[in-house]
Amino acid sequence: MLLLNAVRIAGGASAAAARAAGAEEVQSVRDHLRRTLGSLAQNRPDGRRPTLRGASDGLVAVLAPDQTLERPTEIAMTLARVPGGPGAFDLLESRSEAEALPGQSMTPRSEAILGRIAGLGFRYYGAPSRGARPLWLPAWSRPDRPPLLVEIQVAFPPADHRRWPPLLIALDSGP
């Protein structure tokens, strides 16, 4: 009886540790996306705003050079859902130089930043044209400015215990 009880307790502890690891992974990805896309709120050195083009299933953002990170060129970052195994997808982040420096190649680097997801969705809050009222849109294509907010939704398979509350990222630094 004692042995059965010990096995049951060990199984419960193992499941709790797996849930905690999953929650930590999700929080780490959320923090990364908040930092990366939040940098779009900053203007480029010439005063122009970084660009973002988005659809309901992915986005491409151009991140301005950042001397503190020793990044001398703009980086094009793509977020998309890609097949990751039987019946599952991965959230893939790809980065490449927006324009290669002389003598350098533009080799993209890709990494699955969140694995085993069931769905991915994006929405964009902003004015679709000059003078229009901001509203939620399924896509964003204004070249002159990013949206005010980006919402990222991730769904997990039914048996997965990880949770992803909708993530809202502010991209506008104000007037």
N, C-alpha and C positions, 0 to 999 in steps of 0.2 A: 504494500500500500504506500509506504514511504517513497519507494522508487518511482511508482506511477505519479505521485504528487510532484516529485522533483522534476520529472520529464515534462509534466504539464506546465510547471512554473518556468522551466527553461524555454519551452516553446513560446510562452507568452512574452518573456523577456526578449527573445529573438525577434518576434513580430514587432514589439514596441521599438526596438533598435532600428529595424528596417523602416518603420514609419518615420522615425526621427531623422534618419539619413535622407529619406525622400523629401521631407519638409525642408531640410537644410539645402539640398540640391536646388529645389524650386526657389527658395529665397535667394540663393546665390545668383541664379539666372535673372531673377527679377531685379536685383540690385545692379547687375551688370547692364541690363537693358536700360534701366533708369539713368545710370551714369552716361552710357554711350549716347543714347538718343537725347538725353537732356543737354548734351553739349551742343545740340543744334540751336539752342536758345542764344548762343553767343554769336556775334557777328564776326565775319572774317576780318583780317587786318585792314582791307580796303573798304570796310563798312557794309559790304553786301552780306546777305544772309545765306547760310548753307542751304542746299536744296534737298528736297525729299520728294520722291514719287512713290505712291503707294496704291495698292489694290487691296481687296478684301482678304487675299491669301498670302500677301507678302509685301515687302517694301524695299526700296533702295534709297539710302541716305548718303550724302556726301559730307564727310566730316572735315572741318577746316584744319589746316596745319596747327600743330601744338608744340611749341618749343619746349615746354616743360616736360613733355614726353619724348623729346628729341625726334619728332615726326615732322620733317620739313615739307612734306607734300600733303595734298588732300587725299583722303582715303574714301573709296566707295565701299559702303557696307551694305550687304544684302541679307535680309532675313526671309526665310521661306521654309515651307514644310516639304520634306523629301522622304521617299520610302526608306524605312529603317529596319525592316524585317517583316516577317509574316504578320499581316494585319496591323502593323504599327508604322508610325512615322517618327521622324526626328525633326527638331527645330534646328535648322542649319544656318550658321552665320558665315558669310564669305566676305573677305576683305581683299581689296587690291588698290594700288595707287590709282587715283583718278586720272592722273597724267604721269607717265614715267619720266624720271629724270634722265638726262642724256647718258647713254651707256648702261641703263638698267632695263630689265625686262619687267613686264606687268604681269607677274605670276600671282594669281589669286590664292589666298590661303582660306581654306574652309574647315569648319569645325562644327560638329553636332554639339550644340550647347545644352540641349535637353532631349533625352531619348525616350522612346516608347510613349509617344503622345497619340491621341486619337484625332485631334482636330486643332486648327489654328485659325484665328480670325483677327482682322484689323479693322478699326474704324477711325475716322479722322474728323476732328471738330474744328471748323474754321469757315471763313467766308469764301464761297466758291468763286466770287469775282469781286472786284473793287466796289465798295459801297453796299454789298449784300450783307444780310444778317448772317452771323455764324450759325451753322447747323451741323449735325452728324452726317457724314458722307461715307459711302462704302469705298471710295477711291479718292486719291489726292493727286492733282497734276499741275497745280499752280507753280510756275517756275520762279516767280518773284518772291515767294515766301513759303515757309513751312506752315502746316496747320497750327492752331493754338494747342491742341491736345491730340495725342494718339492713344487709342485704347487697344491693348493686346489681350486677346482671350485665348487660353489654351485649355483643351479638354483632354482628359485621360481616359483610358479604357475603363469599363465599369468595375473591374476587379481591382484596379489600382487605387491605393489609398491616398495618393498625392492630391492636393487641391491647389487650384490657381484662381484666386479671386481676380476679377477683371483688373488689369494694370493700366492706370492712367498716367501718362507722362506729359508734363507741360513742356512745350517747345518754344513758347513765345516769351521773350524777356521783357515784354511791355512795349509801349510806344516809343 
